[in-house]
């Protein structure tokens, strides 16, 4: 329950600030000190608000764009794992703001339940998540031209390490390969026979394709790396598959994260995607040593998600959703927008900045926002 003295400020100050004050203020405080603190907080809060008519979008664009020109074009590399490179800097910021579904380097941070987060069986659990394909278990492939069959010799050590049998691999291949006869050859071999007029051609085509067959682990997770963060172990992955990771009994589902905003949106919804945009942008800016007011990032994330789906800051994203015909035409491909609007009889109410600039009239910002109406005295009456 909030203390009684603070309840009189409900409506004047946001509830979040009042809750913070309730937890931070000492239990016993004099009336004079309390009034001084509250007046200072009220002044600070009012000074932080945007003035009516202030062009916050332009200020946000300047505040992110100018430091963005100083950002580096680099990638972060995890030591010891050649494939684990994470895109950072300007390329990553562009990915986020464009709302791209396919990003250059997907990655996850998988938090584990106890006792696994303390390091118990951490290497085995990490390996369980890693996707493995048939090529990782093959020692050699031989083709018998006379009998149109393929003999695959499996790597017994790799099978033991992953606790996989030749029988299981044979079952996976038999299920996926239509028109081929798959048999187990002793303990560590497979025989695949083709039939028909072009049997030999099919066998040669299969030789390369069969190497990419998914055998074990979670699809999309190409590399795993256990990392110690503070007092617990976290598994960092190259690749992302949030849906399958959440099904694992070892995973702390409340803390697992991915850098794929599209994946978060599809599983958790638009509010989670908005939060992911904020966190990913702040992470990139922090890594580059750039300090930007949080409200600029919040404004961009709101603009990208206000339609109910993540839209990039581009002509295919939020620009396409603008209600103004002239605003859409001012960005790119003006003829197309004007013709399309004319065909359906669209109207433009000239509520925003761009369209008013285009037709040379005051923009609804600053002093141009209010429309002042004054009564003008009748000159004829004043002469009498």
Residue pairs with C-beta under 8 A, 6 or more apart in sequence:
2 18
2 19
2 22
3 22
3 25
5 34
6 18
6 21
6 22
9 18
9 38
9 42
10 18
12 42
13 41
13 42
13 45
14 45
17 41
17 45
21 37
21 38
21 41
25 34
25 37
50 56
52 369
53 364
53 365
53 366
53 367
53 368
53 369
53 370
54 365
54 366
55 353
55 365
55 366
56 299
57 299
57 303
59 296
60 295
60 296
60 299
60 300
63 292
63 293
63 296
64 292
64 296
64 297
64 300
67 285
67 290
67 292
68 90
68 93
70 288
70 290
71 89
71 90
71 93
71 288
71 290
72 89
72 90
72 288
73 89
73 90
73 91
74 88
74 89
75 85
75 86
75 87
75 88
75 105
76 85
76 86
76 88
76 287
77 84
77 85
77 86
78 84
78 85
78 86
78 225
78 236
80 225
81 223
81 225
81 238
83 222
83 223
83 238
84 107
84 223
84 225
84 236
84 238
85 105
86 105
86 107
86 259
87 95
87 103
87 104
87 105
88 284
88 287
88 288
89 284
89 287
89 288
91 104
92 280
92 284
93 281
93 284
93 285
95 103
95 104
96 261
96 277
96 280
96 281
96 284
97 300
97 304
97 312
97 313
98 312
98 313
98 314
98 317
99 261
99 262
99 304
99 310
99 311
99 312
99 313
99 314
99 317
100 262
100 312
101 262
103 259
103 260
105 238
106 220
106 238
106 239
106 240
106 258
106 259
106 260
107 236
107 237
107 238
107 239
107 240
107 258
107 259
108 221
108 235
108 236
108 237
108 239
108 240
108 241
108 242
108 245
108 256
108 257
108 258
108 259
109 234
109 235
109 236
109 237
109 256
109 257
109 258
110 129
110 234
110 235
110 236
110 237
110 245
110 251
110 256
111 117
111 232
111 234
111 251
111 252
111 255
111 256
112 122
112 125
112 232
112 233
112 234
112 235
112 250
112 251
112 252
113 250
113 251
113 252
116 122
116 125
116 233
116 250
117 232
117 233
117 234
117 252
118 232
118 233
119 233
122 226
122 233
122 235
123 226
125 235
125 250
126 224
126 225
126 226
126 235
127 162
127 217
127 224
128 217
129 217
129 218
129 221
129 224
129 235
129 237
129 245
129 248
130 217
130 218
130 221
130 222
130 223
130 224
130 237
131 214
131 216
131 217
131 218
131 219
131 220
131 221
131 222
131 239
132 162
132 214
132 215
132 216
132 217
133 211
133 212
133 213
133 214
133 215
134 169
134 173
134 210
134 211
134 212
134 213
134 215
135 211
135 212
136 155
136 158
136 215
137 154
137 155
137 158
137 159
137 162
137 164
137 169
137 215
138 152
138 153
138 154
138 155
138 211
139 153
139 154
139 155
140 152
140 153
141 150
141 151
141 152
141 153
141 207
142 150
142 151
142 153
143 149
143 150
143 151
143 203
143 204
143 207
144 150
144 151
145 200
147 193
148 193
148 194
148 195
148 199
148 200
148 203
149 191
149 192
149 193
149 194
149 203
150 191
150 192
150 193
150 194
150 203
150 206
150 207
151 185
151 189
151 190
151 191
152 189
152 190
152 191
152 192
152 210
153 188
153 189
154 166
154 169
154 188
154 189
154 190
155 188
156 187
156 188
159 165
159 166
159 188
162 216
164 215
164 216
166 184
166 187
166 188
166 189
166 190
167 184
168 215
169 190
169 215
170 182
170 183
170 184
170 190
172 213
172 215
173 182
173 190
173 192
173 210
173 213
174 182
176 213
177 192
177 206
177 210
179 194
179 195
179 196
179 202
180 192
180 193
180 194
180 202
180 206
181 192
181 193
181 194
181 195
182 190
182 191
182 192
183 190
183 191
183 192
183 193
184 190
184 191
185 191
192 203
192 206
192 210
194 200
194 202
194 203
194 206
196 202
218 241
218 244
218 245
219 241
219 244
220 239
220 240
220 241
220 244
221 237
221 238
221 239
221 240
221 241
221 245
222 237
222 238
222 239
223 237
223 238
223 239
224 235
224 236
224 237
224 238
225 235
225 236
225 237
226 233
226 234
226 235
226 236
227 233
227 234
227 235
227 236
228 234
240 258
240 259
240 260
240 263
242 256
242 258
242 260
242 263
242 264
242 267
243 263
243 267
245 251
245 256
246 253
246 256
246 267
258 264
259 280
261 273
261 276
261 277
261 280
261 310
262 273
262 310
264 272
264 273
264 276
265 272
265 273
265 276
265 309
265 310
270 305
270 308
270 309
270 310
271 305
273 305
273 310
274 301
274 302
274 304
274 305
277 300
277 301
277 304
277 305
277 310
278 297
278 298
278 301
281 297
281 300
281 301
282 294
282 297
285 291
285 292
285 297
300 313
303 313
303 318
304 310
304 311
304 312
304 313
304 317
304 318
305 311
307 318
307 321
311 317
311 318
311 320
311 321
312 318
313 319
315 331
315 332
315 333
319 327
319 328
319 331
319 332
320 328
322 328
322 352
323 349
324 348
324 349
324 350
324 351
324 352
324 354
324 355
325 337
325 338
325 341
325 346
325 348
325 355
326 348
326 350
326 354
326 355
326 358
326 359
327 352
327 354
327 355
328 337
329 337
329 338
330 354
330 355
330 358
340 346
341 348
348 355
350 356
350 359
350 361
351 364
352 364
353 363
353 364
353 365
356 362
356 363
356 364
357 363
362 368
